[in-house]
Amino acid sequence: QVQLVESGGGLVQPGGSLRLSCAASGIRFSVYAMGWYRQAPGKQRELVASIISGNSINYADPVKGRFAISRDNAKNTVYLQMNSLKPEDTAVYYCKASRQLSNVEYVYWGQGTQVTVSS
């Protein structure tokens, strides 16, 4: 059974920092592309950052220079370090694992963790 469990969300003041973690089980973690997405109330889910098995990294423009994604394949965990947080970063943050094998795409999502940036 595949599980992705996010943690590290919470309430933080503008300008503050949070570190999200996503622990995966039930998959061969190292061959999966991992991503962080977020969904604010009334908005569509959007990509925040992604990291593939070869450590190629991609960031959405609004978070470039403030957020950093990393992975530890030995711990089956992906992280999102969020600095200089802004109120517009408030959202539920989701972890996603994906891979394509023999023309079949395997996609798994975590349950999400709330991040609220407010004074």
KEKE-3310 file (N, C-alpha, C; in steps of 0.2 Angstrom, whole numbers, plus 5000, padded with zeros to 4 digits):
npx = (5004:5003:5009:5009:5015:5013:5020:5024:5017:5008:5005:5012:5021:5021:5036:5042:5048:5046:5047:5042:5039:5038:5035:5037:5030:5029:5033:5046:5055:5066:5065:5055:5048:5046:5035:5029:5014:5001:4986:4975:4961:4947:4954:4963:4973:4991:5007:5021:5035:5047:5056:5066:5071:5084:5088:5085:5078:5064:5055:5040:5037:5032:5038:5052:5068:5064:5059:5065:5067:5071:5078:5079:5084:5088:5080:5068:5061:5055:5058:5052:5058:5053:5055:5055:5041:5025:5008:5001:5006:4998:4990:4984:4996:5002:5010:5017:5019:5026:5028:5033:5030:5032:5022:5012:5006:5010:5003:5003:4996:4998:4989:4989:4995:4991:4996:4998:5000:5001:4999)
npy = (4994:5011:5025:5043:5054:5070:5083:5096:5108:5123:5138:5154:5169:5183:5183:5173:5156:5139:5121:5108:5091:5075:5059:5044:5028:5011:5012:5012:5023:5030:5031:5038:5054:5068:5080:5095:5103:5115:5121:5134:5142:5142:5141:5133:5118:5120:5118:5119:5115:5104:5088:5077:5060:5061:5072:5084:5100:5110:5125:5135:5151:5161:5156:5155:5157:5158:5146:5130:5114:5097:5080:5065:5050:5039:5040:5040:5052:5068:5086:5102:5117:5132:5149:5167:5169:5173:5181:5176:5164:5155:5140:5124:5111:5099:5083:5074:5060:5052:5042:5035:5021:5009:5015:5018:5028:5031:5038:5046:5054:5064:5068:5081:5096:5110:5126:5142:5159:5173:5188)
npz = (5000:4995:5003:5006:5017:5023:5033:5045:5042:5047:5057:5053:5054:5042:5032:5039:5041:5036:5036:5026:5026:5017:5019:5011:5008:5002:4989:4977:4980:4975:4961:4958:4952:4962:4969:4975:4978:4979:4985:4986:4994:4984:4973:4959:4961:4961:4954:4964:4967:4960:4959:4951:4948:4945:4951:4945:4946:4948:4949:4953:4947:4957:4969:4967:4972:4986:4990:4993:4986:4991:4992:5001:4997:5004:5016:5010:5008:5004:5004:5008:5009:5015:5014:5019:5019:5013:5014:5003:5001:5008:5009:5006:5006:4996:4993:4979:4971:4956:4941:4926:4917:4905:4897:4906:4918:4935:4949:4964:4979:4993:5009:5012:5020:5030:5027:5034:5032:5041:5051)
capx = (5000:5007:5007:5013:5012:5016:5020:5027:5013:5006:5004:5018:5020:5025:5043:5045:5050:5043:5050:5038:5042:5034:5038:5034:5031:5026:5035:5053:5055:5072:5064:5049:5048:5042:5033:5025:5008:4997:4979:4972:4953:4944:4959:4965:4980:4996:5014:5026:5042:5047:5063:5065:5076:5091:5089:5083:5073:5060:5051:5035:5040:5031:5042:5059:5072:5062:5058:5070:5065:5076:5075:5084:5082:5089:5075:5061:5058:5056:5057:5051:5060:5050:5058:5052:5034:5020:5001:4998:5008:4993:4986:4985:5002:5002:5015:5015:5025:5024:5033:5030:5033:5028:5016:5007:5008:5008:5003:5001:4996:4997:4983:4990:4996:4989:5001:4994:5004:4997:5001)
capy = (5000:5017:5031:5049:5058:5076:5086:5102:5114:5127:5145:5157:5176:5184:5183:5167:5150:5132:5116:5103:5084:5070:5053:5039:5021:5007:5013:5012:5030:5034:5031:5043:5061:5070:5087:5099:5107:5119:5124:5140:5142:5144:5141:5126:5116:5122:5116:5123:5113:5097:5086:5070:5055:5063:5078:5090:5104:5115:5129:5139:5158:5164:5154:5155:5161:5158:5139:5125:5107:5092:5074:5060:5044:5034:5041:5040:5058:5074:5091:5109:5123:5138:5155:5173:5167:5179:5178:5173:5157:5152:5135:5117:5109:5092:5080:5070:5055:5050:5039:5032:5014:5005:5019:5018:5033:5030:5045:5046:5060:5064:5070:5088:5099:5117:5132:5148:5164:5178:5191)
capz = (5000:4995:5007:5006:5023:5024:5040:5045:5041:5053:5056:5053:5052:5036:5033:5043:5038:5038:5032:5025:5024:5014:5019:5007:5009:4998:4982:4976:4981:4971:4954:4957:4952:4968:4968:4980:4975:4984:4983:4990:4994:4978:4967:4957:4963:4957:4956:4968:4965:4958:4959:4948:4951:4943:4955:4941:4950:4944:4953:4950:4947:4963:4974:4965:4977:4992:4992:4991:4987:4991:4993:5004:4995:5010:5020:5007:5010:5001:5009:5005:5014:5013:5018:5017:5017:5011:5015:4997:5001:5012:5005:5008:5002:4994:4990:4974:4968:4949:4937:4920:4916:4900:4895:4911:4923:4942:4952:4971:4982:5001:5011:5012:5026:5029:5028:5035:5033:5044:5057)
cpx = (5004:5004:5012:5010:5016:5015:5024:5024:5012:5005:5010:5017:5024:5032:5046:5046:5046:5047:5045:5042:5036:5037:5034:5035:5027:5028:5043:5054:5060:5070:5058:5051:5044:5041:5029:5020:5005:4990:4976:4964:4951:4948:4961:4972:4985:5003:5018:5033:5042:5054:5062:5071:5083:5092:5088:5078:5070:5055:5046:5038:5038:5035:5050:5063:5070:5061:5064:5067:5071:5073:5081:5081:5083:5083:5068:5057:5059:5054:5055:5053:5057:5052:5054:5044:5030:5013:4999:5001:5003:4990:4987:4991:5001:5008:5013:5021:5022:5030:5029:5033:5028:5022:5011:5010:5006:5009:5000:5001:4995:4991:4983:4991:4995:4995:4997:4999:5000:5000:4995)
cpy = (5006:5022:5037:5053:5064:5078:5092:5109:5117:5134:5149:5164:5177:5186:5177:5162:5144:5127:5110:5097:5080:5064:5048:5032:5017:5008:5013:5020:5033:5034:5035:5050:5063:5078:5089:5103:5110:5121:5128:5139:5145:5144:5134:5124:5117:5119:5121:5122:5106:5095:5079:5066:5057:5070:5084:5093:5109:5119:5134:5146:5161:5162:5154:5160:5161:5151:5135:5118:5102:5085:5070:5053:5038:5034:5041:5046:5064:5080:5098:5114:5129:5144:5161:5172:5173:5176:5175:5166:5152:5147:5128:5114:5101:5089:5075:5066:5052:5047:5036:5026:5010:5009:5020:5023:5032:5036:5043:5052:5059:5067:5078:5091:5107:5121:5138:5154:5170:5181:5191)
cpz = (5000:5000:5007:5012:5024:5031:5039:5044:5047:5051:5057:5051:5045:5037:5036:5038:5040:5033:5032:5023:5022:5015:5015:5009:5004:4990:4982:4975:4976:4964:4953:4957:4958:4967:4974:4976:4981:4981:4988:4990:4988:4972:4965:4960:4958:4959:4959:4966:4964:4958:4956:4950:4950:4947:4951:4945:4946:4949:4950:4951:4954:4969:4973:4970:4984:4995:4989:4992:4987:4993:4996:5002:5000:5015:5017:5008:5006:5005:5005:5010:5011:5017:5015:5015:5017:5012:5009:4996:5005:5007:5009:5003:5002:4991:4985:4972:4961:4946:4931:4918:4911:4898:4900:4916:4930:4946:4959:4975:4990:5002:5012:5019:5025:5031:5029:5036:5035:5050:5062)
residu = (GLN:VAL:GLN:LEU:VAL:GLU:SER:GLY:GLY:GLY:LEU:VAL:GLN:PRO:GLY:GLY:SER:LEU:ARG:LEU:SER:CYS:ALA:ALA:SER:GLY:ILE:ARG:PHE:SER:VAL:TYR:ALA:MET:GLY:TRP:TYR:ARG:GLN:ALA:PRO:GLY:LYS:GLN:ARG:GLU:LEU:VAL:ALA:SER:ILE:ILE:SER:GLY:ASN:SER:ILE:ASN:TYR:ALA:ASP:PRO:VAL:LYS:GLY:ARG:PHE:ALA:ILE:SER:ARG:ASP:ASN:ALA:LYS:ASN:THR:VAL:TYR:LEU:GLN:MET:ASN:SER:LEU:LYS:PRO:GLU:ASP:THR:ALA:VAL:TYR:TYR:CYS:LYS:ALA:SER:ARG:GLN:LEU:SER:ASN:VAL:GLU:TYR:VAL:TYR:TRP:GLY:GLN:GLY:THR:GLN:VAL:THR:VAL:SER:SER)
# end
